[in-house]
């Protein structure tokens, strides 16, 4: 019996990790992020054909594609992504789920837990070990996304443009980014994928840990995520909390402090749910 070959994809707004599972071996490849809110089917197909396919072994038949992505909680968006994937792999079984299910399956496995994503965007859910039972609605980077890279980046820009940063931080910001107010406003209000642009300012915080203004931004933004999302699940006091995403990974010490402060049980913090998804789909 031939070995089944599958692709597992975990896609955020900024990047997509594609794991090729070929029997007992697996390898990861990366492309830019896919968001059906901002990209057409043709653009999604182009990303796959131009960025992913050249990395994969030639003449390899993909039997199944398990795709988890931002924006795919919407049936319309999920259908757009599924049609795009089927146009590339028309003989494969294609399953499309939203990125929150990737976090739930990848972090919690078959156990109960609160699974949260803190990446370019943010989201959370209560997972009963099989299904997502509750999901506090995400409002996107303009109205919500508390604790996300876009949210943190927005705060950095606000502190800079409002002249809230002290002289030391203003100098470090200017030296790193070399952008004007007009550049920032043009990228935020006129160009596409403003959430990605905003998130590019978030690393400034990790590079300047210890400064009281930076620590205040981080604590306030992550505390807002707890207040607006984690607290909305009464189960958060009885089951572990799990986090994934670049923001969660880089500022895991603050997440630990907040869990300790509010007497919540921290399960684990993973940079990516992919290892758990590999185990789930094996």
C-alpha angles and dihedrals in degrees: 000000000000119000114257115238119206139178120215114194128194107188130186130171093270106036143002125217114207116194116198110209112196109171108299094344128082137178133186129227130182137218134166117286124278121220120172088200091067105021134064125227089256091054091049091051090049091053091052095044097043102035108025110030094056088058096051124085111267122250093018114143112221110213099183139015118200105190125187116182148161114265094021095113084085110083090217092054093043090053091050091053093044092051090049092051092046090053089059098038103026095166096049130094104248123201120183123195132162121262092253090066088053089055092046096048095037097047105029100031104188096337130097118260150132106262119197135183119210106176130109084325131018136232141154143193146176110245121194095201093271110036141019103256101178132022122180102220117257115223100198129244096302099053103018141349091132112190094017129126090253091051093048091046091051090054091050090052092047092052090048099045094041089052090239094133115090120242094269095054093042089055092049091048093050092046093051104040107022093199132141129223089255091053091053096046092046092053093045101044107025110028127069126257095031090167090063090048093051091050091057088074094056095082087064086074096053089048092055103042113154096042107116094229092052092048090049092052092049096046093045095047096046092043088054088056090053093046097046099036120011093047091054090071113074086197089068089085093053106037133048122270118232127192135191136174138073095284092049091049098048095044100035091129090065092047089052091050092050092049090050092046094052094036094242124150114246113211105183142313116224129183089218134007091221098105089054092046091052090054091045095052096040 
